[in-house]
Amino acid sequence: GAGVSQTPSNKVTEKGKYVELRCDPISGHTALYWYRQSLGQGPEFLIYFQGTGAADDSGLPNDRFFAVRPEGSVSTLKIQRTERGDSAVYLCASSLAGATETQYFGPGTRLLVL
Amino acid sequence: QKEVEQNSGPLSVPEGAIASLNCTYSDRGSQSFFWYRQYSGKSPELIMFIYSNGDKEDGRFTAQLNKASQYVSLLIRDSQPSDSATYLCAVGRNTGKLIFGQGTTLQVKP
């Protein structure tokens, strides 16, 4: 079946602009995760959704970052007033039921803030 | 101290040899352990997971977990050039959140 999909694959924006990154999880997966990966580092946890609600948003770096999953499927990560330090690959993952399940990653969105 | 530590490498092994990748973690409450492979420019791909102390084998891959020593490893037998990638160790407390190490770069030389 189809895996996790993310759009856009690449996004270039200017400092101070607003961006939205979209994630479509594997069909039937109730848990969805966002991570951020900088060059040479492992993925860094941002937020975890179980269904429509954020079960853990402890990884969001500041209030410029926000994520939603209104219908328990597709999720959107929103970044306001982007900064050059936000440049990274944003990875989305999903798992079948939640906390103990294996997470499967999408291809990522490469964000570049100029 | 990082929560999950890996030697960044590169680890270089000849084709056909055994590659041994190591990972230590600091949180004794950790309950789930994962190895992901990541090719350059691609997203992480799950290789194995392990929850209990001991060894778990899957084809050419063996994951080893020692909770007392807070240590998890991945052995790759009969290494192939196609195994050349970055290997990420990830640790979870069954809360959903995974903590990743920085990854070890493996180079398998023909």
Boltz contact constraints between the chains, C-beta under 6 A:
constraints:
  - contact:
      token1: [A, 41]
      token2: [B, 102]
      max_distance: 6.0
  - contact:
      token1: [A, 42]
      token2: [B, 88]
      max_distance: 6.0
  - contact:
      token1: [A, 42]
      token2: [B, 100]
      max_distance: 6.0
  - contact:
      token1: [A, 42]
      token2: [B, 101]
      max_distance: 6.0
  - contact:
      token1: [A, 42]
      token2: [B, 102]
      max_distance: 6.0
  - contact:
      token1: [A, 42]
      token2: [B, 103]
      max_distance: 6.0
  - contact:
      token1: [A, 43]
      token2: [B, 100]
      max_distance: 6.0
  - contact:
      token1: [A, 45]
      token2: [B, 97]
      max_distance: 6.0
  - contact:
      token1: [A, 48]
      token2: [B, 96]
      max_distance: 6.0
  - contact:
      token1: [A, 48]
      token2: [B, 97]
      max_distance: 6.0
  - contact:
      token1: [A, 55]
      token2: [B, 96]
      max_distance: 6.0
  - contact:
      token1: [A, 56]
      token2: [B, 96]
      max_distance: 6.0
  - contact:
      token1: [A, 56]
      token2: [B, 97]
      max_distance: 6.0
  - contact:
      token1: [A, 91]
      token2: [B, 43]
      max_distance: 6.0
  - contact:
      token1: [A, 99]
      token2: [B, 94]
      max_distance: 6.0
  - contact:
      token1: [A, 99]
      token2: [B, 95]
      max_distance: 6.0
  - contact:
      token1: [A, 99]
      token2: [B, 96]
      max_distance: 6.0
  - contact:
      token1: [A, 100]
      token2: [B, 94]
      max_distance: 6.0
  - contact:
      token1: [A, 102]
      token2: [B, 46]
      max_distance: 6.0
  - contact:
      token1: [A, 102]
      token2: [B, 49]
      max_distance: 6.0
  - contact:
      token1: [A, 105]
      token2: [B, 43]
      max_distance: 6.0
  - contact:
      token1: [A, 105]
      token2: [B, 44]
      max_distance: 6.0
  - contact:
      token1: [A, 107]
      token2: [B, 43]
      max_distance: 6.0
  - contact:
      token1: [A, 108]
      token2: [B, 43]
      max_distance: 6.0
